[in-house]
Amino acid sequence: MNKLLEQFLAIVEAGSILKAAEVLNISQPALTHNLKKLEAQLGAVLVTRSARGVRMTDCGETLYQSAVLMRRVYSNALERVERQRAADEHGISIGTGYSVWLLFLRDLLFDHGEMHPNAPVNVSLGNAMRCMDQLLAGDTALFIGHEAETLLHKDAVRFFPLCMTHDTYFVHAGHPLLEGPQTLAAVLGHPTTIAFPPESRQKQLFGQDAGASAYLLFEHRHHFTSSILDDCIEFARRRRGVVIHNQILTPYFVAQGLRAVQMCAQDAPAPWPLGIYVLAERLGDATIVDLIAKIRAHAARLNLPPVTRPDLCRDDPGVEGQ
C-alpha cells in the first residue's frame, strides 16, 4: 500500500502528528513533510491542526474512508498470497487405508498442520484402489497402501516399502472360528465384511492375474462393505461375521473386542509389502521427499515387520529419477 496513504491513516487514527510519528517510529518533521507532499499531490487540504490535534476536512474524510477500504483489500490480498504460498510449499494431499491412518499418519498430519497452519491437508481415507486411482490422476501426491504387483501403470509410480504384513480375519469373542485352525473356505463360509467398497472400474488398474487379494476385493461376494471401518466391526458383531483387514491393525481390533482367526498352514495368508506410492514425476519435489522421510521415520518407530524382499530394499527417494 502507498506509504503516504499509510502515514495519513496513522495521523488520523492517532489524532495528532506527534503521536502518529511515535507509532510509525519516524520523526515528526518527516511525517509533517510527507503529509504536505500528499496534500500537494491531491491539491487539497486533508487535515487542520490545533492544540487538540488534527481534524479531517471534507476532502480528508473522503480520502480516509477510501484509504481504509484500500488497506483492507491490500491486507486481504497479502493474506491470500501467504496462504497460497504456504499451500504450495507445505500443503499435503494424501490417500491411505485405515491401518496406517490409525497407527501413525493421523498424528503426523495433525502435527504438520500445527506447524503450517495455513497449509491445507487433504486426506482420502479407506478405499485403497480409489486412492490409487486418485494418485494416478494427480489428485493426490502420495498413496500409502499394499503393493499392487499387477498394477498396469507401474512406470508412472514409485513404491517405497514400509513393512511386511498380510490379511487377517477378525471375529468377536466366542465365535466358532476361534475354536482352532481354520481353512479359508471355512472362514468365507461366514458373513464377511471389508472396509473397501469395490468399484468395478478399479479392476482396470490391474492386469489379468491380480492374485488372492484381488479375489477377496473384487470376486468374493461380501455381505457388507463400507468405507467406514467401525461400521464393518459393528456388522461383524451383529451378524457374527468376519472382518477381513490388515494384520498390523490387530491391536486396534483387539481393543474393539475382536480376535484374529488362526489359519491352517495350507491357507496361511501370504505376506505382502505395505508402502508409499508416489508419482515418479513428483520425486524432484522437496516437500514430497521430506514427507516420505517423515512417514518412514514414524513407521520405523513402531517396529513393524521388516521388509524381507531384496527387490524392495531401496534407498530413500532423495533424487528425482532414482
C-alpha positions as semicolon CSV with decimal commas, in nm:
position;residue;x (nm);y (nm);z (nm)
1;M;0,000;0,000;0,000
2;N;0,116;0,357;-0,074
3;K;0,341;0,486;0,208
4;L;0,190;0,836;0,208
5;L;-0,160;0,690;0,247
6;E;-0,046;0,465;0,531
7;Q;0,101;0,764;0,712
8;F;-0,214;0,969;0,653
9;L;-0,423;0,689;0,808
10;A;-0,187;0,676;1,106
11;I;-0,218;1,054;1,162
12;V;-0,598;1,043;1,156
13;E;-0,622;0,736;1,378
14;A;-0,363;0,861;1,629
15;G;-0,531;1,203;1,647
16;S;-0,209;1,401;1,611
17;I;0,107;1,412;1,404
18;L;0,326;1,371;1,712
19;K;0,151;1,053;1,828
20;A;0,149;0,913;1,474
21;A;0,523;0,978;1,443
22;E;0,581;0,777;1,761
23;V;0,368;0,488;1,631
24;L;0,543;0,488;1,294
25;N;0,885;0,536;1,454
26;I;0,977;0,831;1,233
27;S;1,049;1,195;1,316
28;Q;0,766;1,447;1,341
29;P;0,921;1,681;1,078
30;A;0,949;1,391;0,831
31;L;0,586;1,294;0,887
32;T;0,470;1,657;0,850
33;H;0,668;1,683;0,525
34;N;0,507;1,367;0,385
35;L;0,158;1,489;0,478
36;K;0,219;1,816;0,291
37;K;0,353;1,615;-0,001
38;L;0,032;1,408;-0,015
39;E;-0,181;1,724;0,004
40;A;0,020;1,877;-0,279
41;Q;-0,032;1,567;-0,495
42;L;-0,407;1,581;-0,437
43;G;-0,436;1,958;-0,450
44;A;-0,643;1,960;-0,130
45;V;-0,601;2,020;0,241
46;L;-0,667;1,696;0,427
47;V;-0,644;1,795;0,795
48;T;-0,644;2,108;1,005
49;R;-0,420;2,128;1,310
50;S;-0,490;2,272;1,652
51;A;-0,368;2,237;2,009
52;R;-0,602;1,939;2,045
53;G;-0,452;1,758;1,746
54;V;-0,575;1,716;1,389
55;R;-0,921;1,725;1,238
56;M;-1,010;1,597;0,892
57;T;-1,151;1,829;0,628
58;D;-1,427;1,710;0,396
59;C;-1,160;1,606;0,144
60;G;-0,968;1,434;0,422
61;E;-1,280;1,243;0,528
62;T;-1,339;1,123;0,173
63;L;-0,979;1,010;0,136
64;Y;-0,979;0,841;0,476
65;Q;-1,287;0,630;0,401
66;S;-1,142;0,517;0,068
67;A;-0,796;0,454;0,218
68;V;-0,944;0,232;0,489
69;L;-1,105;0,015;0,221
70;M;-0,778;0,009;0,025
71;R;-0,588;-0,101;0,336
72;R;-0,837;-0,380;0,399
73;V;-0,817;-0,501;0,038
74;Y;-0,437;-0,488;0,047
75;S;-0,422;-0,677;0,376
76;N;-0,661;-0,944;0,246
77;A;-0,453;-0,980;-0,069
78;L;-0,137;-1,033;0,137
79;E;-0,312;-1,297;0,347
80;R;-0,434;-1,481;0,037
81;V;-0,087;-1,474;-0,114
82;E;0,060;-1,611;0,210
83;R;-0,198;-1,888;0,225
84;Q;-0,125;-1,979;-0,136
85;R;0,249;-1,976;-0,072
86;A;0,204;-2,198;0,233
87;A;-0,017;-2,433;0,034
88;D;0,239;-2,454;-0,246
89;E;0,525;-2,520;-0,005
90;H;0,362;-2,729;0,270
91;G;0,017;-2,841;0,151
92;I;-0,045;-3,215;0,158
93;S;-0,289;-3,429;-0,036
94;I;-0,260;-3,797;0,051
95;G;-0,453;-4,123;0,024
96;T;-0,432;-4,404;0,279
97;G;-0,607;-4,703;0,426
98;Y;-0,723;-4,727;0,786
99;S;-0,422;-4,920;0,914
100;V;-0,161;-4,653;0,851
101;W;-0,407;-4,375;0,934
102;L;-0,485;-4,513;1,279
103;L;-0,131;-4,629;1,355
104;F;0,054;-4,303;1,295
105;L;-0,043;-4,099;0,988
106;R;-0,327;-3,915;1,163
107;D;-0,091;-3,783;1,430
108;L;0,178;-3,699;1,175
109;L;-0,060;-3,491;0,962
110;F;-0,213;-3,316;1,263
111;D;0,138;-3,222;1,377
112;H;0,214;-3,097;1,026
113;G;-0,100;-2,884;1,032
114;E;0,003;-2,726;1,361
115;M;0,347;-2,643;1,221
116;H;0,199;-2,498;0,900
117;P;-0,147;-2,365;0,996
118;N;-0,208;-2,204;0,655
119;A;-0,123;-2,517;0,458
120;P;-0,423;-2,734;0,361
121;V;-0,420;-3,106;0,442
122;N;-0,647;-3,326;0,230
123;V;-0,688;-3,695;0,315
124;S;-0,864;-3,961;0,110
125;L;-0,929;-4,243;0,357
126;G;-1,042;-4,602;0,323
127;N;-1,077;-4,734;-0,031
128;A;-0,722;-4,824;-0,136
129;M;-0,790;-4,863;-0,505
130;R;-0,979;-4,536;-0,523
131;C;-0,677;-4,377;-0,358
132;M;-0,455;-4,533;-0,624
133;D;-0,687;-4,401;-0,894
134;Q;-0,665;-4,053;-0,741
135;L;-0,286;-4,074;-0,729
136;L;-0,258;-4,170;-1,096
137;A;-0,494;-3,884;-1,184
138;G;-0,272;-3,638;-0,996
139;D;-0,540;-3,558;-0,735
140;T;-0,315;-3,673;-0,451
141;A;0,062;-3,655;-0,405
142;L;0,107;-3,982;-0,217
143;F;-0,080;-4,304;-0,151
144;I;0,003;-4,544;0,133
145;G;-0,119;-4,897;0,077
146;H;-0,021;-5,250;-0,018
147;E;0,197;-5,322;-0,319
148;A;-0,004;-5,394;-0,633
149;E;0,227;-5,620;-0,833
150;T;-0,003;-5,637;-1,134
151;L;-0,066;-5,262;-1,148
152;L;-0,088;-5,163;-1,514
153;H;0,070;-4,820;-1,460
154;K;0,387;-4,922;-1,279
155;D;0,608;-4,695;-1,489
156;A;0,416;-4,391;-1,366
157;V;0,475;-4,456;-0,995
158;R;0,746;-4,550;-0,747
159;F;0,686;-4,772;-0,447
160;F;0,880;-4,728;-0,121
161;P;0,811;-5,009;0,130
162;L;0,738;-4,952;0,497
163;C;0,686;-5,305;0,627
164;M;0,552;-5,652;0,550
165;T;0,202;-5,754;0,654
166;H;-0,082;-5,987;0,548
167;D;-0,458;-6,019;0,550
168;T;-0,608;-6,130;0,880
169;Y;-0,958;-6,249;0,966
170;F;-1,111;-6,093;1,277
171;V;-1,417;-6,211;1,468
172;H;-1,575;-6,125;1,801
173;A;-1,504;-6,328;2,115
174;G;-1,695;-6,657;2,133
175;H;-1,709;-6,702;1,755
176;P;-1,681;-7,068;1,641
177;L;-1,390;-6,978;1,411
178;L;-1,177;-6,922;1,722
179;E;-1,201;-7,289;1,822
180;G;-0,893;-7,393;1,621
181;P;-0,705;-7,354;1,291
182;Q;-0,941;-7,280;1,003
183;T;-0,938;-7,318;0,628
184;L;-1,008;-7,021;0,404
185;A;-1,325;-7,191;0,284
186;A;-1,450;-7,219;0,642
187;V;-1,378;-6,851;0,706
188;L;-1,550;-6,737;0,387
189;G;-1,848;-6,955;0,476
190;H;-1,942;-6,692;0,735
191;P;-2,071;-6,340;0,660
192;T;-1,770;-6,131;0,561
193;T;-1,705;-5,760;0,555
194;I;-1,425;-5,533;0,436
195;A;-1,368;-5,160;0,469
196;F;-1,331;-5,139;0,093
197;P;-1,645;-5,091;-0,120
198;P;-1,535;-5,240;-0,455
199;E;-1,590;-5,041;-0,773
200;S;-1,582;-5,231;-1,100
201;R;-1,387;-4,959;-1,282
202;Q;-1,099;-5,010;-1,036
203;K;-1,037;-5,355;-1,188
204;Q;-0,897;-5,167;-1,486
205;L;-0,596;-5,068;-1,275
206;F;-0,476;-5,431;-1,268
207;G;-0,363;-5,699;-1,507
208;Q;-0,537;-6,032;-1,550
209;D;-0,354;-6,220;-1,273
210;A;-0,416;-5,997;-0,972
211;G;-0,379;-6,270;-0,709
212;A;-0,568;-6,376;-0,398
213;S;-0,600;-6,027;-0,253
214;A;-0,778;-5,907;-0,563
215;Y;-1,012;-6,207;-0,540
216;L;-1,115;-6,100;-0,190
217;L;-1,162;-5,745;-0,314
218;F;-1,350;-5,798;-0,637
219;E;-1,470;-6,156;-0,680
220;H;-1,580;-6,282;-0,339
221;R;-1,927;-6,156;-0,259
222;H;-1,901;-5,989;0,079
223;H;-2,214;-5,949;0,287
224;F;-2,123;-5,592;0,383
225;T;-1,873;-5,335;0,261
226;S;-1,821;-4,982;0,384
227;S;-1,555;-4,715;0,369
228;I;-1,605;-4,675;0,747
229;L;-1,413;-4,939;0,939
230;D;-1,616;-4,911;1,258
231;D;-1,932;-4,994;1,062
232;C;-1,766;-5,315;0,943
233;I;-1,681;-5,403;1,302
234;E;-2,041;-5,341;1,408
235;F;-2,166;-5,559;1,122
236;A;-1,940;-5,842;1,238
237;R;-2,072;-5,805;1,592
238;R;-2,438;-5,818;1,489
239;R;-2,405;-6,095;1,228
240;R;-2,125;-6,295;1,392
241;G;-1,932;-6,216;1,079
242;V;-1,567;-6,186;0,977
243;V;-1,378;-5,860;0,923
244;I;-1,100;-5,902;0,668
245;H;-0,827;-5,647;0,730
246;N;-0,458;-5,573;0,759
247;Q;-0,265;-5,765;1,029
248;I;-0,076;-5,459;1,157
249;L;-0,401;-5,315;1,293
250;T;-0,450;-5,615;1,524
251;P;-0,413;-5,408;1,847
252;Y;-0,695;-5,180;1,730
253;F;-0,925;-5,476;1,662
254;V;-0,839;-5,635;1,997
255;A;-0,932;-5,309;2,168
256;Q;-1,268;-5,332;1,987
257;G;-1,329;-5,682;2,127
258;L;-1,227;-5,883;1,818
259;R;-0,974;-6,165;1,787
260;A;-0,770;-6,296;1,494
261;V;-0,867;-6,632;1,347
262;Q;-0,585;-6,885;1,337
263;M;-0,545;-7,022;0,986
264;C;-0,429;-7,370;0,895
265;A;-0,090;-7,398;0,728
266;Q;-0,213;-7,453;0,373
267;D;-0,432;-7,140;0,388
268;A;-0,196;-6,914;0,580
269;P;-0,218;-6,567;0,421
270;A;0,078;-6,472;0,205
271;P;0,276;-6,168;0,325
272;W;0,275;-5,854;0,114
273;P;0,454;-5,520;0,138
274;L;0,285;-5,209;0,269
275;G;0,440;-4,887;0,146
276;I;0,424;-4,546;-0,012
277;Y;0,330;-4,488;-0,374
278;V;0,431;-4,160;-0,533
279;L;0,415;-4,042;-0,891
280;A;0,761;-4,072;-1,047
281;E;0,737;-3,716;-1,176
282;R;0,698;-3,582;-0,820
283;L;1,024;-3,727;-0,686
284;G;1,201;-3,397;-0,754
285;D;0,962;-3,215;-0,521
286;A;1,141;-3,139;-0,192
287;T;0,812;-3,133;0,001
288;I;0,726;-3,484;-0,123
289;V;1,070;-3,620;-0,041
290;D;1,053;-3,467;0,308
291;L;0,706;-3,612;0,369
292;I;0,817;-3,961;0,260
293;A;1,111;-3,939;0,502
294;K;0,879;-3,840;0,789
295;I;0,637;-4,123;0,713
296;R;0,917;-4,379;0,704
297;A;1,062;-4,246;1,030
298;H;0,725;-4,275;1,206
299;A;0,675;-4,628;1,072
300;A;1,024;-4,732;1,187
301;R;0,945;-4,632;1,545
302;L;0,654;-4,880;1,552
303;N;0,880;-5,183;1,500
304;L;0,658;-5,319;1,224
305;P;0,755;-5,645;1,046
306;P;1,057;-5,556;0,830
307;V;1,067;-5,579;0,453
308;T;1,237;-5,904;0,358
309;R;1,223;-5,894;-0,021
310;P;1,561;-5,780;-0,165
311;D;1,396;-5,618;-0,466
312;L;1,213;-5,377;-0,236
313;C;1,508;-5,271;-0,021
314;R;1,566;-4,935;-0,188
315;D;1,733;-4,619;-0,074
316;D;1,542;-4,307;0,022
317;P;1,388;-4,116;-0,273
318;G;1,621;-3,818;-0,245
319;V;1,695;-3,777;-0,614
320;E;1,449;-3,750;-0,898
321;G;1,456;-4,047;-1,128
322;Q;1,644;-4,263;-0,872
